[in-house]
Amino acid sequence: MPSPSLPDAVRALIEERSRAREARDWARADALRDELAALGWEVQDGPSGSTARPILAPEAAPGPPDRLDEPASVPVSVVLLAEDHPDDLRRALAGLAAHPSSVEREIVVVANGASFDVAGLVRDVAPEALLVEAPERLGWADAVTLGMRRAGGAVVALLDTSVEPTGDLISPLLAAFEDPTVGLAGGWGVTSADARQFTDAPPGEVDAVEGYCLAVRREALQAVRGFDRRFRFYRNADLDFSFAVRDAGWRAIRTEPLPAVRHAHRGWESLPDAERDRLSKRNFYRFLDRWRDRPDLLIANHEADR
């Protein structure tokens, strides 16, 4: 149920949207979500109903302004999230610097309540990078979206700092977007027959691109506005984002293997087994709550219809 602290107008729209979802009127539900967003509120759907919370104001974070609705200013932006592991950030930035692409790019680093001097590290390794400082320690989705909305790329690529570029990552990613139907591309992807069990997929069309290296066309990002902020932990947020992009009419592609090495993922390795399992399951339930009734989005069903 909506929180009693919501403004009356917002509460009324949330209640109307809940009725639309119960009736499976997805078009009306989406329209009401957009209406709430225009009022500055982001819908949060869950098993017990829907509520909303204020959208993170772009002015809340120092650095470049929100540019999401502006035309692209560079061919590609690479967004990295800096929190607690300076050596990982240094390695990723050094890999990008050592292997430039043939097209202009920008690097955006989000300092999300980091435990080290992100600005100093960036000056040493990638002085041309744009630095965005979160106003407080944000959840993973909010922090990543903050960086993506400050990026000016025609393609915006999220690169996890566990990934070390060993060659030009950018060119093979951009090649995928030469197909105008592609909205999402990356070096790792998954498919599923039922949206409950996902398996690694070979290069080609996939149900979801994994967040280790996830690139999105600017128009697709404008359509979905970023990651669902309820994903405070990273796990399975990439599934939800991929399905949102594909629901907006775009295809997702896994590229041929990228020139990169994947190292330990700190967001996973730093937590006890029980805690990371709990957070992962909670996020997966969020994914299922939103997409379990959309088998039309699964590639396996498209192939069965041919």
C-alpha positions in Angstrom: 0.0 0.0 0.0 1.2 3.6 -0.6 3.0 5.2 2.3 0.8 7.5 4.4 3.5 10.2 4.0 2.9 10.6 0.3 1.2 13.7 -1.1 -2.5 13.1 -1.8 -2.1 13.6 -5.6 0.8 11.0 -5.6 -1.2 8.6 -3.5 -4.2 8.8 -5.8 -2.0 8.0 -8.9 -0.3 5.1 -7.1 -3.6 3.6 -6.2 -4.9 4.0 -9.7 -1.7 2.4 -11.0 -2.1 -0.5 -8.6 -5.6 -1.1 -10.0 -4.3 -1.0 -13.5 -1.6 -3.6 -12.7 -4.2 -5.9 -11.0 -6.2 -5.6 -14.3 -3.0 -6.3 -16.3 -3.5 -3.0 -18.1 0.2 -2.5 -18.6 -0.1 0.4 -20.9 -2.1 2.4 -18.4 0.2 1.4 -15.6 3.2 2.6 -17.6 1.5 5.9 -18.4 0.7 6.5 -14.7 4.4 5.7 -13.9 5.5 8.3 -16.3 3.0 10.8 -14.9 4.4 10.2 -11.4 7.9 10.6 -12.8 6.9 14.0 -14.2 5.8 15.0 -10.8 9.2 14.0 -9.4 8.3 10.6 -7.9 9.6 7.1 -8.8 7.3 4.1 -8.4 8.4 1.1 -6.3 6.5 -2.0 -7.0 6.6 -5.0 -4.7 4.6 -8.1 -3.7 2.7 -6.1 -1.0 1.8 -3.3 -3.4 3.2 -0.1 -4.8 4.6 3.1 -3.3 6.9 5.9 -4.5 9.8 7.9 -3.4 11.3 11.2 -4.6 13.5 10.9 -7.7 17.2 11.7 -6.9 17.6 15.4 -7.9 20.5 15.9 -10.4 21.5 19.0 -8.5 22.2 16.8 -5.4 25.6 15.7 -6.7 28.6 17.9 -7.6 30.0 17.5 -11.1 28.6 17.7 -14.6 24.9 18.3 -14.9 22.3 15.8 -15.8 22.6 15.4 -19.6 20.3 12.5 -20.3 17.8 14.4 -22.4 20.4 16.3 -24.3 21.7 15.2 -27.7 24.9 13.1 -27.5 28.1 15.0 -27.3 30.6 12.2 -27.9 30.3 8.7 -29.5 30.7 6.8 -26.3 30.9 7.3 -22.5 32.4 4.8 -20.1 31.0 4.9 -16.6 32.8 3.4 -13.6 31.7 3.3 -10.0 34.2 4.0 -7.2 33.5 2.8 -3.7 36.0 1.0 -1.5 38.7 -0.6 -3.7 41.2 1.9 -5.2 43.4 -0.7 -6.8 40.4 -2.0 -8.8 39.6 1.5 -10.1 43.2 2.2 -10.9 43.5 -1.1 -12.9 40.4 -0.4 -14.9 41.3 3.2 -15.7 44.9 2.2 -16.6 43.5 -0.5 -18.9 41.3 2.0 -20.7 44.2 4.5 -21.0 46.6 1.8 -22.4 44.1 0.7 -25.1 42.3 3.8 -26.5 39.7 3.4 -29.2 39.7 5.1 -32.6 36.6 7.2 -31.7 36.3 9.9 -29.1 35.2 8.8 -25.7 34.6 10.2 -22.3 35.1 8.5 -18.9 32.8 9.3 -16.0 33.8 8.2 -12.5 31.1 8.2 -9.8 32.6 8.5 -6.3 29.9 6.8 -4.2 30.8 7.6 -0.6 34.2 6.2 -1.4 36.7 5.3 1.4 39.6 6.7 -0.6 40.6 9.8 -2.5 38.9 9.2 -5.8 39.7 12.6 -7.2 43.4 12.1 -6.5 43.5 8.7 -8.2 41.6 10.0 -11.2 44.0 12.9 -11.6 46.9 10.4 -11.6 45.5 7.9 -14.0 42.7 9.5 -16.1 42.9 13.3 -15.7 40.5 13.9 -18.5 37.7 11.9 -16.7 34.6 13.6 -15.4 34.2 13.1 -11.7 30.7 12.9 -10.1 30.5 12.8 -6.4 27.4 11.3 -4.9 25.9 13.5 -2.1 25.9 10.4 0.2 26.5 6.7 -0.1 23.8 5.6 -2.6 22.5 2.2 -3.4 24.2 0.6 -6.4 21.4 1.4 -8.9 21.1 5.0 -7.8 24.9 5.5 -8.0 25.2 3.9 -11.5 22.2 5.8 -12.8 23.7 9.0 -11.5 26.8 8.5 -13.6 24.9 7.3 -16.7 22.6 10.4 -16.6 25.7 12.7 -16.5 27.2 11.0 -19.5 27.1 12.5 -23.0 27.7 9.5 -25.1 25.6 8.3 -28.0 26.4 4.9 -26.3 26.8 4.8 -22.6 28.9 1.9 -21.3 28.9 0.7 -17.7 32.2 -0.9 -16.9 32.6 -2.7 -13.6 36.0 -2.1 -12.0 36.5 -5.9 -11.7 37.1 -5.8 -15.5 40.6 -5.0 -16.8 40.7 -4.0 -20.4 43.6 -5.7 -22.3 42.7 -4.2 -25.6 40.2 -1.8 -27.3 36.9 -2.6 -25.6 35.1 0.3 -27.3 35.2 -0.7 -31.0 33.5 -4.1 -30.7 30.8 -2.6 -28.4 30.1 0.2 -30.9 30.0 -2.3 -33.8 27.0 -4.0 -32.2 25.0 -0.7 -32.4 25.5 -0.4 -36.2 22.3 -2.4 -36.2 19.6 0.2 -35.4 17.4 -2.4 -33.6 20.1 -3.0 -30.9 19.7 -1.0 -27.7 21.9 -3.0 -25.4 25.2 -4.8 -25.9 28.0 -6.3 -23.8 30.7 -8.9 -23.5 28.7 -11.3 -21.3 25.0 -12.2 -21.7 22.4 -14.8 -20.6 19.3 -16.4 -21.8 16.4 -18.2 -20.1 13.5 -20.5 -21.1 11.3 -19.3 -18.2 12.8 -16.1 -16.7 13.7 -18.1 -13.5 16.9 -19.9 -14.5 19.4 -18.1 -16.6 22.4 -19.6 -18.4 25.4 -18.1 -20.1 24.7 -17.4 -23.8 27.1 -17.4 -26.8 27.6 -14.3 -28.9 24.4 -13.1 -30.5 21.0 -12.1 -29.3 20.4 -12.6 -25.6 17.7 -12.0 -23.0 20.0 -9.9 -20.8 23.4 -8.3 -20.9 25.5 -8.7 -17.7 26.6 -5.7 -15.8 30.3 -6.4 -16.0 30.4 -4.5 -19.3 26.9 -3.2 -20.3 26.5 -0.6 -23.1 23.2 1.0 -23.9 22.1 3.2 -26.8 21.3 6.7 -25.6 17.7 6.6 -27.0 17.1 3.3 -25.0 18.6 4.9 -21.9 16.3 7.9 -22.3 13.3 5.5 -22.6 14.0 3.6 -19.4 15.7 6.5 -17.4 18.2 4.2 -15.7 18.3 1.3 -13.3 15.4 0.6 -10.9 16.6 2.3 -7.7 15.3 -0.5 -5.5 18.4 -2.5 -6.5 20.6 -1.2 -3.8 22.8 -4.4 -4.3 24.1 -4.9 -7.8 23.1 -8.6 -8.2 20.3 -9.1 -10.8 19.9 -5.4 -11.5 21.3 -6.1 -14.9 18.5 -8.6 -15.6 15.9 -6.0 -14.7 17.5 -3.2 -16.8 17.9 -5.5 -19.8 14.3 -6.5 -19.7 13.2 -2.9 -19.4 15.3 -1.9 -22.4 13.9 -4.8 -24.4 10.4 -4.0 -23.3 10.9 -0.6 -24.8 11.4 -2.2 -28.2 15.2 -2.8 -28.4 17.3 -5.9 -28.9 20.1 -7.1 -26.6 23.3 -8.5 -28.1 26.3 -10.3 -26.6 29.4 -9.4 -28.6 32.2 -11.7 -29.4 34.6 -12.1 -26.5 36.0 -8.7 -25.5 39.7 -8.0 -24.9 39.4 -8.0 -21.1 40.2 -10.0 -18.0 37.5 -10.4 -15.2 39.0 -10.3 -11.7 37.3 -10.9 -8.4 34.1 -8.9 -8.1 34.4 -7.0 -4.8 30.7 -6.5 -4.4 30.3 -10.2 -4.2 33.6 -11.3 -2.6 33.4 -8.8 0.3 30.1 -10.2 1.7 29.5 -13.3 3.8 27.9 -16.1 1.9 24.6 -15.8 3.7 24.3 -12.0 3.2 25.1 -12.1 -0.5 22.7 -14.9 -1.0 20.0 -13.0 0.9 20.5 -9.8 -1.1 20.7 -11.7 -4.4 17.4 -13.5 -3.7 15.7 -10.3 -2.7 16.8 -8.7 -6.0 15.7 -11.7 -8.0 12.2 -11.5 -6.4 12.1 -7.9 -7.5 12.9 -8.9 -11.0 10.3 -11.7 -11.0 7.6 -9.4 -9.6 8.1 -7.1 -12.5 8.7 -9.6 -15.4 7.4 -13.0 -14.5 4.2 -12.4 -16.6 6.1 -11.3 -19.7 7.1 -14.5 -21.5 6.8 -12.6 -24.7 10.2 -11.0 -23.9 12.0 -14.3 -23.9 14.0 -15.2 -27.0 13.2 -18.8 -26.6 9.6 -18.0 -27.2 10.4 -16.0 -30.2 12.3 -18.9 -31.7 9.4 -21.3 -30.9 7.0 -19.1 -32.9 9.2 -19.2 -36.0 
